[in-house]
């Protein structure tokens, strides 16, 4: 099929594009720069120039494709209102374009703050509704298009999608440890993070389309249900040869900065339903294996 992908040269998007091309699909990727366009063309993908602020580009890409995979997000932690509005506007535009077509719409969502204190499952509904909520309430907005004839499939990605080249949370924690000359965790470090290797994350996107997941399906891109943040700090400490230290919650903001809100939250999740539905088994390295491999410390 012809798949339109936003975020096609991003961390997860580039892995998803690789998997889709390998499976024989035609891919058109949204590209906002010459470098992104060149990278897509080198893989054999087509290019549509634009970004999340160019809604006409999103309409064109969605209208001309057999399926849409929306992975782009501004991730501007300093301006969440801007990020949330862009996400909501993009989902609204794509949903309106696909309405009545029954074409697949794969949407990236997250597991942050979904079910603090226990592992989230695919049966848990998102508590975030409306433009002022997390990610602009985009998950529920996308699911609202199911009765309007859109085959929405939500993929909730683990808080850490790790691998060589990662510039996300793990890279931030490593940079913090290096700057502070210690690998810290908050209080007892018992809160957990789900994790998945980047290659496995891309594979789930491809399987969601190839296995024709039903409209309204929620998938969890999760390979490891919950890794204690103490263990994450311990691995980073080994990698940097630094002491591992508990940071009291009332001082965590000074130590971790913008990462505090996430590193201090329990974000565990299972993926049993996803594995059964897609016939998927993780094959990539674990988070500990990646943190011990050395490339996070270059």
PyMOL commands that set and color helices and strands:
alter all, ss='L'
color gray80, all
select helices_A, chain A and resi 11-22+34-43+55-63+77-98+134-143+146-148+169-180+198-210+229-240+249-263+272-278+287-293+295-297
alter helices_A, ss='H'
color red, helices_A
select strands_A, chain A and resi 2-6+26-31+46-49+67-70+104-110+151-157+160-162+183-186+192-197+217-221+224-228+244-247
alter strands_A, ss='S'
color yellow, strands_A
deselect
rebuild
show_as cartoon
